[in-house]
């Protein structure tokens, strides 16, 4: 589940812990190795600039782009965290 909040409104929230961040944030979505290339093509074909490609030490790949608020979005191959 991914919840998205309006940062300006969430920053003024009372009664609950605030649900916002400030600055350029990072979040990642995991995909299977079989679907990685298709997701990379989907993002690029949508006209979104892929700003960084990375190969991690265990061979898992990820790529980074920015959302409209300039947050870093990462798509990473499944299994990366088990490989540590």
Protein Blocks (a to p, Z undefined) as FASTA:
>chain_A
ZZdddfklmmmpghiacdddedjddddddddfklmmmmmmmmmmnopacfbdcddfkopa
cdddddfkopacddddehklmmZZ
